[in-house]
């Protein structure tokens, strides 16, 4: 009579007992983690803009400031630029969404 003994690893037939282990989507991360991640991208390339966003964050004018950055390419203080890197634009767009959700 054969008796199976597990040596620490489950058999493949036990797979249905395990939780789904797929990686968490970026939109599933906690909101503050998402904000921090996007701010780190902006801070990497535009320290002054990141500081300004930090000051405006949580105020109703923050969304308008972020949209002005995206649409005008400047920093809202008269300092023009020729646009942003794609990762910065993506971070700014995500911050607009996160700020609007927070202000609801």
Residue pairs with C-beta under 8 A, 6 or more apart in sequence:
10 17
10 18
26 34
26 37
27 34
29 37
31 98
31 101
31 102
34 94
34 98
35 57
35 95
35 98
38 91
38 92
38 94
38 95
38 98
39 50
39 53
39 54
39 91
39 95
41 87
41 88
41 90
41 91
42 49
42 50
42 53
42 88
42 91
42 92
42 95
43 50
45 84
45 85
45 88
46 75
46 84
46 88
48 75
49 69
49 75
52 65
52 75
52 76
52 77
53 62
53 65
53 66
53 95
56 62
56 65
57 99
58 102
60 103
62 99
63 96
63 99
63 100
63 103
65 76
66 92
66 95
66 96
66 99
67 96
68 74
68 76
69 75
69 76
69 84
69 92
70 84
70 89
70 92
70 93
70 96
73 80
73 81
73 82
73 83
73 84
74 80
74 81
75 81
84 92
